Structure formats: structure tokens, C-alpha cells
């Protein structure tokens, strides 16, 4: 098992098959192998944790807000290949957005940024959308 920011990466059965069969895009695999903004965010304005009860993936998302904009976001994800890659993309998408703009990030947009998520792993992008919704609620 590999570690992402202090958490073990797990391979669900579906993800393991997709990983080894070449179904994941090169972009998705790059975000998985070299995740952007992984780790803790000391002094975060808000931190939330969301879970997908079906697959067990957990995403902890932290953000720093300055002058009404997200100036930094970091994540810790315990989950499948797609969840780690989606979390990485999410932190890139959040940068510079207001909380209201962040709410417009969709699961489809995250999937597009990864050159497409296979249907069996689309839950990973939805987990990210759920984390943004929780983050925005916490910021209110």
C-alpha cells in the first residue's frame, strides 16, 4: 500500500482492475501517483471530512480563505485511485474561487479534468462535490 499525506491508499477491487487494465487515463494516473496539494493545512479557515458510505472512501478537505477567495486548499484522502486523483484535481480547481464559485464545481467537471472517470469510479468526483458543499456550509 502507498501513503498519501499520512494515509494509506487502498485499492478497491474495481479500481485495481481498472488500474491494471489501462482504463484510467494518463492524466488520472498522474494525479494519483503525484497528487497536488496533499497533506494538512495548518491555520486552515475551515476543514471538513466526508465519507462515501458505500465504498468507504474518506476525504478531508481544508481551505484557507483570504479576502473572500480560496488561497490554498489541501486534502487527505483514504480511498481508491479515482478518489485520490479527484481530490488532487479538486484542490487545483478551488484555487482563487470564492466559496460561492466553488459550489459550482461539478462532478462532471472533475471527471473532465481527469480525461474521464469510468462509470464505476464516478463516485470519487461526487465525494469531492460533497466535500465542497460541506466546506461552504462551514464557512457560512
KEKOLZA-536861 format. One line per 3 residues: number of its first residue (from 1); their letters; for each residue x, y, z of N, C-alpha, C. Coordinates in nm, 4 decimals. Each point is the difference from the previous one (the first is absolute). Layout:
# KEKOLZA-536861
NUM> A> X/Y/Z/X/Y/Z/X/Y/Z  ...
END
This chain:
# KEKOLZA-536861
1> XXX> 0.0832/-0.1181/0.0000/-0.0832/0.1181/0.0000/0.0873/0.1240/0.0000  -0.0474/0.1039/-0.0643/0.0706/0.1267/-0.0021/-0.0664/0.0965/0.0967  0.0715/0.1044/0.0374/-0.0513/0.0987/0.0946/-0.0203/0.1328/-0.0716
4> XXX> -0.1135/0.0641/0.0219/-0.0242/0.1368/-0.0460/-0.0155/0.0845/0.1237  0.0969/0.0845/0.0236/-0.0060/0.0943/0.1118/-0.0380/-0.0699/0.1303  0.0668/-0.1081/0.0282/-0.0218/-0.0672/0.1273/-0.1132/-0.1004/0.0008
7> XXX> -0.0655/-0.0190/-0.1108/-0.1096/-0.0968/-0.0064/0.0326/-0.1073/-0.1023  -0.0438/-0.1191/0.0244/0.0230/-0.1090/-0.0945/-0.0917/0.0145/-0.1199  0.0562/-0.0267/-0.1145/-0.0818/-0.0092/-0.1207/-0.0531/-0.1413/-0.0048
10> XXX> -0.1273/-0.0141/-0.0240/-0.0538/-0.1344/-0.0127/-0.0432/-0.0211/-0.1440  0.0010/-0.1196/-0.0417/-0.0477/-0.0342/-0.1329/-0.1266/-0.0821/0.0161  -0.1129/0.0576/-0.0384/-0.1218/-0.0805/-0.0006/0.0113/-0.0957/-0.1187
13> XXX> -0.0784/-0.1019/-0.0006/0.0084/-0.1015/-0.1051/-0.0212/0.0604/-0.1383  -0.0985/0.0869/-0.0132/-0.0278/0.0633/-0.1297/0.1180/0.0855/-0.0419  0.0496/0.0817/0.0913/0.1110/0.0893/-0.0303/0.1248/-0.0782/-0.0393
16> XXX> 0.0263/-0.1096/0.0684/0.1174/-0.0816/-0.0304/-0.0078/-0.0562/-0.1417  -0.1165/-0.0460/-0.0398/-0.0183/-0.0536/-0.1353/0.0187/0.1108/-0.1032  -0.0601/0.1174/0.0263/0.0115/0.1113/-0.0941/0.1441/0.0505/-0.0081
19> XXX> 0.0674/0.0036/0.1126/0.1387/0.0476/0.0049/0.0897/-0.0885/-0.0861  -0.0143/-0.1297/0.0145/0.0882/-0.0926/-0.0716/-0.0435/-0.0250/-0.1444  -0.1222/0.0338/-0.0339/-0.0486/-0.0272/-0.1360/0.0173/0.1174/-0.0949
22> XXX> 0.0517/0.1112/0.0488/0.0214/0.1145/-0.0876/-0.1241/0.0830/-0.0251  -0.1044/-0.0168/0.0789/-0.1240/0.0745/-0.0196/0.0135/0.1445/0.0489  0.0811/0.0227/0.1035/0.0200/0.1351/0.0508/0.0863/0.0797/-0.0976
25> XXX> -0.0319/0.1283/-0.0141/0.0776/0.0872/-0.0876/0.1377/0.0270/0.0600  0.0917/0.0413/-0.0848/0.1335/0.0360/0.0477/-0.0084/0.1170/0.0974  -0.0903/0.0925/-0.0253/-0.0144/0.1166/0.0883/-0.0484/-0.0423/0.1388
28> XXX> -0.0969/-0.0908/0.0041/-0.0494/-0.0501/0.1277/0.1128/-0.0709/0.0750  0.0736/-0.0839/-0.0695/0.1089/-0.0731/0.0648/0.1094/0.0937/0.0491  0.0242/0.1096/-0.0721/0.0998/0.0961/0.0446/-0.0447/0.0674/0.1304
31> XXX> -0.1275/0.0382/0.0089/-0.0513/0.0596/0.1239/0.0021/-0.1008/0.1147  -0.0189/-0.1261/-0.0302/0.0065/-0.1037/0.1034/0.1435/-0.0192/0.0496  0.0923/-0.0090/-0.0924/0.1392/-0.0269/0.0360/0.0702/0.1235/0.0566
34> XXX> -0.0411/0.1178/-0.0464/0.0627/0.1263/0.0411/-0.1078/0.1003/0.0395  -0.0722/-0.0271/0.1074/-0.1137/0.0864/0.0352/0.0435/0.1415/0.0362  -0.0792/0.0965/-0.0468/0.0233/0.1402/0.0315/-0.0636/0.0326/0.1353
37> XXX> 0.0668/0.0787/0.0797/-0.0565/0.0566/0.1238/-0.0438/-0.1043/0.1025  0.0707/-0.1096/0.0082/-0.0320/-0.1016/0.1003/0.0616/0.0394/0.1335  -0.0728/-0.0231/0.1077/0.0537/0.0238/0.1332/-0.0909/0.0865/0.0846
40> XXX> 0.0549/0.0389/0.1142/-0.0728/0.0860/0.0934/0.0210/0.1456/-0.0385  -0.0926/0.0852/0.0437/0.0096/0.1437/-0.0234/-0.0075/0.0717/0.1341  0.1164/0.0228/0.0616/-0.0008/0.0725/0.1272/-0.0624/0.1383/-0.0184
43> XXX> -0.0804/0.0395/0.0969/-0.0645/0.1310/-0.0077/-0.1126/0.0083/-0.1008  -0.0564/-0.1150/-0.0355/-0.1105/-0.0011/-0.0964/-0.1182/0.0784/0.0551  -0.0695/0.0687/-0.0877/-0.1222/0.0696/0.0379/-0.1084/-0.1015/0.0343
46> XXX> -0.0034/-0.1089/-0.0758/-0.1001/-0.1049/0.0230/0.0546/-0.1342/-0.0474  -0.0398/-0.1049/0.0716/0.0346/-0.1370/-0.0364/-0.1256/-0.0849/0.0154  -0.0253/-0.0843/-0.0995/-0.1158/-0.0898/0.0042/0.0464/-0.1404/-0.0370
49> XXX> -0.0794/-0.0974/0.0403/0.0272/-0.1387/-0.0365/-0.1298/-0.0622/-0.0459  0.0039/-0.0613/-0.1168/-0.1182/-0.0676/-0.0544/0.0368/-0.1441/-0.0325  -0.1018/-0.0841/0.0044/0.0191/-0.1429/-0.0233/-0.1033/-0.0496/-0.0999
52> XXX> 0.0424/-0.0904/-0.0847/-0.0931/-0.0710/-0.0860/-0.0313/-0.1311/0.0716  -0.1211/-0.0128/0.0553/-0.0319/-0.1191/0.0789/-0.0028/-0.1296/-0.0817  -0.0164/0.0111/-0.1310/-0.0072/-0.1201/-0.0834/0.1381/-0.0623/-0.0191
55> XXX> 0.0992/0.0835/-0.0345/0.1329/-0.0551/-0.0275/0.0985/0.0225/0.1139  -0.0341/0.0892/0.0927/0.0862/0.0242/0.1152/0.1068/0.1056/-0.0206  0.0038/0.0655/-0.1157/0.0991/0.1051/-0.0233/-0.0246/0.1169/0.0950
58> XXX> 0.1085/0.0606/0.0469/-0.0070/0.1145/0.0912/0.0846/0.1122/-0.0583  -0.0563/0.1203/-0.0038/0.0706/0.1188/-0.0483/-0.0038/0.1071/0.1075  0.1175/0.0434/0.0422/0.0104/0.1153/0.0897/0.0516/0.1155/-0.0842
61> XXX> -0.0772/0.1085/-0.0061/0.0322/0.1162/-0.0813/0.0165/0.1209/0.0906  0.1105/0.0704/-0.0159/0.0268/0.1213/0.0768/0.0233/0.1147/-0.0970  -0.0440/0.1194/0.0397/0.0185/0.1167/-0.0853/0.0311/0.1227/0.0837
64> XXX> 0.0784/0.0870/-0.0587/0.0289/0.1301/0.0605/-0.0672/0.1057/-0.0883  -0.0776/0.0861/0.0643/-0.0712/0.1064/-0.0705/0.0624/0.1333/0.0404  0.0349/0.0805/-0.0982/0.0490/0.1354/0.0234/-0.0690/0.0927/-0.0990
67> XXX> -0.0518/0.1117/0.0508/-0.0701/0.0969/-0.0845/-0.1099/-0.0646/-0.0838  -0.0692/-0.0961/0.0603/-0.1137/-0.0631/-0.0667/0.0348/-0.1026/-0.1063  0.1258/-0.0377/-0.0112/0.0442/-0.0965/-0.1008/0.0780/-0.1140/0.0648
70> XXX> -0.0070/-0.1148/-0.0606/0.0776/-0.1147/0.0471/0.1435/0.0185/-0.0488  0.0900/0.0171/0.0948/0.1406/0.0229/-0.0345/0.0834/-0.1266/0.0086  -0.0539/-0.0994/0.0691/0.0699/-0.1272/0.0096/-0.0995/-0.1079/0.0402
73> XXX> 0.0176/-0.1178/-0.0553/-0.0830/-0.1158/0.0362/0.0890/-0.1232/0.0012  -0.0229/-0.0846/0.0986/0.0748/-0.1257/0.0106/-0.0973/-0.1120/0.0343  0.0425/-0.1208/-0.0284/-0.0864/-0.1156/0.0265/0.0790/-0.1152/0.0568
76> XXX> -0.0732/-0.0860/0.0677/0.0450/-0.1327/0.0385/-0.1131/-0.0937/-0.0393  0.0324/-0.0990/-0.0784/-0.1014/-0.0946/-0.0448/0.0452/-0.1412/0.0296  -0.0920/-0.0753/0.0571/0.0190/-0.1430/0.0133/-0.1012/-0.0589/-0.0950
79> XXX> 0.0499/-0.0536/-0.1096/-0.0939/-0.0503/-0.0979/0.0680/-0.0600/-0.1206  -0.0801/-0.0216/-0.0997/0.0450/-0.0649/-0.1225/0.0785/0.0977/-0.0884  0.0535/-0.0518/-0.1068/0.0773/0.0776/-0.0964/-0.0770/0.1227/-0.0454
82> XXX> -0.1261/-0.0183/-0.0374/-0.0814/0.1103/-0.0513/-0.0275/0.1050/0.1068  -0.0179/-0.0413/0.1240/-0.0265/0.0961/0.1081/0.1209/0.0876/0.0282  0.1173/-0.0584/-0.0015/0.1214/0.0780/0.0234/0.0235/0.0962/-0.1166
85> XXX> -0.0140/-0.0471/-0.1212/0.0181/0.0863/-0.1167/-0.1041/0.1116/-0.0028  -0.1246/-0.0316/0.0308/-0.1067/0.1008/0.0003/0.0248/0.1061/0.1067  0.0476/-0.0417/0.1163/0.0311/0.0939/0.1079/0.1124/0.0950/-0.0414
88> XXX> 0.0987/-0.0529/-0.0690/0.1108/0.0808/-0.0491/-0.0503/0.1074/-0.0967  -0.0825/-0.0415/-0.0943/-0.0570/0.0942/-0.0968/-0.0867/0.1040/0.0708  -0.0768/-0.0438/0.0970/-0.0873/0.0922/0.0724/0.0794/0.1148/0.0604
91> XXX> 0.1111/-0.0297/0.0645/0.0770/0.1079/0.0623/0.0517/0.0986/-0.1041  0.0337/-0.0479/-0.1175/0.0417/0.0903/-0.1078/-0.1168/0.0892/-0.0439  -0.1177/-0.0589/-0.0117/-0.1178/0.0748/-0.0451/-0.0461/0.1046/0.1018
94> XXX> 0.0243/-0.0249/0.1275/-0.0455/0.0919/0.1045/0.0799/0.1295/0.0057  0.1247/-0.0055/-0.0397/0.0889/0.1154/0.0145/-0.0570/0.1247/-0.0672  -0.0082/0.1081/0.0791/-0.0441/0.1296/-0.0515/-0.1499/0.0220/-0.0044
97> XXX> -0.0758/-0.1023/0.0306/-0.1458/0.0119/-0.0058/-0.0565/0.0519/0.1321  -0.1118/0.0684/-0.0087/-0.0760/0.0338/0.1200/-0.0744/-0.1262/0.0417  -0.0476/-0.0070/0.1246/-0.0787/-0.1170/0.0388/-0.1213/-0.0222/-0.0925
100> XXX> -0.0652/0.1076/-0.0413/-0.1152/-0.0149/-0.0899/0.0421/-0.0587/-0.1344  0.1133/0.0436/-0.0528/0.0498/-0.0554/-0.1261/0.0420/-0.1455/0.0163  0.0546/-0.0321/0.1155/0.0430/-0.1378/0.0256/-0.1177/-0.0960/-0.0082
103> XXX> -0.1170/0.0463/0.0437/-0.1189/-0.0859/-0.0047/-0.0393/-0.0387/-0.1412  0.0482/0.0741/-0.0985/-0.0357/-0.0325/-0.1384/0.0859/-0.1129/-0.0577  0.1023/-0.0426/0.0729/0.0817/-0.1126/-0.0468/-0.0873/-0.1254/0.0020
106> XXX> -0.0058/-0.0669/-0.1123/-0.0861/-0.1185/-0.0117/0.0841/-0.1271/-0.0114  -0.0646/-0.1098/0.0258/0.0652/-0.1303/-0.0167/0.0422/-0.0203/-0.1454  -0.0820/0.0501/-0.0915/0.0318/-0.0111/-0.1424/0.1268/0.0781/-0.0342
109> XXX> 0.0154/0.1196/0.0601/0.1198/0.0805/-0.0250/0.1246/-0.0715/0.0520  -0.0088/-0.0577/0.1175/0.1137/-0.0744/0.0555/0.0345/-0.1177/-0.0914  -0.1009/-0.0713/-0.0458/0.0225/-0.1118/-0.0915/0.0676/0.0476/-0.1287
112> XXX> -0.0470/0.1111/-0.0564/0.0610/0.0545/-0.1228/0.1474/0.0346/0.0221  0.0301/0.0582/0.1165/0.1381/0.0377/0.0308/0.0918/-0.1224/0.0075  -0.0573/-0.1145/0.0237/0.0766/-0.1254/0.0065/-0.0104/-0.0782/-0.1312
115> XXX> -0.0486/0.0656/-0.1041/-0.0221/-0.0631/-0.1306/-0.0973/-0.1165/0.0098  -0.0948/0.0130/0.0927/-0.1086/-0.0963/0.0130/0.0229/-0.1037/0.1081  -0.0999/-0.0126/0.0843/-0.0015/-0.1067/0.1008/-0.0871/-0.1132/-0.0514
118> XXX> 0.0443/-0.1232/0.0113/-0.0873/-0.1114/-0.0357/-0.1255/0.0042/0.0882  -0.1149/-0.0396/-0.0532/-0.1247/0.0063/0.0784/0.0096/-0.0660/0.1378  0.0737/-0.1073/0.0105/0.0095/-0.0702/0.1290/0.0757/0.0804/0.1050
121> XXX> 0.0702/0.1053/-0.0415/0.0773/0.0811/0.0952/-0.0485/0.1440/0.0082  -0.1109/0.0310/-0.0642/-0.0510/0.1378/-0.0002/-0.0328/0.0478/0.1413  -0.0235/-0.0931/0.0916/-0.0278/0.0363/0.1392/0.1111/0.0850/0.0593
124> XXX> 0.1212/-0.0134/-0.0506/0.1140/0.0758/0.0511/-0.0184/0.1495/-0.0236  -0.0483/0.0361/-0.1162/-0.0246/0.1412/-0.0298/-0.1162/0.0532/0.0836  -0.0989/-0.0829/0.0220/-0.1135/0.0427/0.0822/0.0425/0.0220/0.1451
127> XXX> 0.0927/-0.0809/0.0492/0.0523/0.0191/0.1350/0.0633/0.1391/0.0124  0.0699/0.0433/-0.1029/0.0613/0.1335/-0.0002/-0.1057/0.1093/0.0032  -0.1048/-0.0166/-0.0762/-0.1103/0.0980/-0.0009/-0.0645/0.0061/0.1385
130> XXX> -0.0172/-0.1132/0.0619/-0.0554/-0.0040/0.1363/0.0917/0.0740/0.0977  0.1306/-0.0137/-0.0169/0.0955/0.0683/0.0876/-0.0082/0.1516/-0.0182  -0.0132/0.0450/-0.1225/-0.0124/0.1446/-0.0249/-0.1277/0.0533/0.0641
133> XXX> -0.1097/-0.0726/-0.0137/-0.1269/0.0434/0.0615/0.0156/0.0107/0.1516  0.0659/-0.0971/0.0616/0.0221/0.0032/0.1447/0.0913/0.1158/0.0385  0.1005/0.0257/-0.0812/0.0921/0.1102/0.0262/-0.0718/0.1336/-0.0044
136> XXX> -0.0811/0.0199/-0.1016/-0.0739/0.1257/-0.0137/-0.0986/0.0185/0.1159  -0.0659/-0.1084/0.0390/-0.0910/0.0092/0.1170/0.0760/0.0421/0.1246  0.1189/-0.0540/0.0166/0.0802/0.0323/0.1184/0.0478/0.1443/-0.0015
139> XX> 0.0211/0.0542/-0.1180/0.0482/0.1378/-0.0127/-0.1093/0.1034/0.0251  -0.1241/-0.0403/-0.0062/-0.1113/0.0969/0.0211/-0.0116/0.0426/0.1410
END
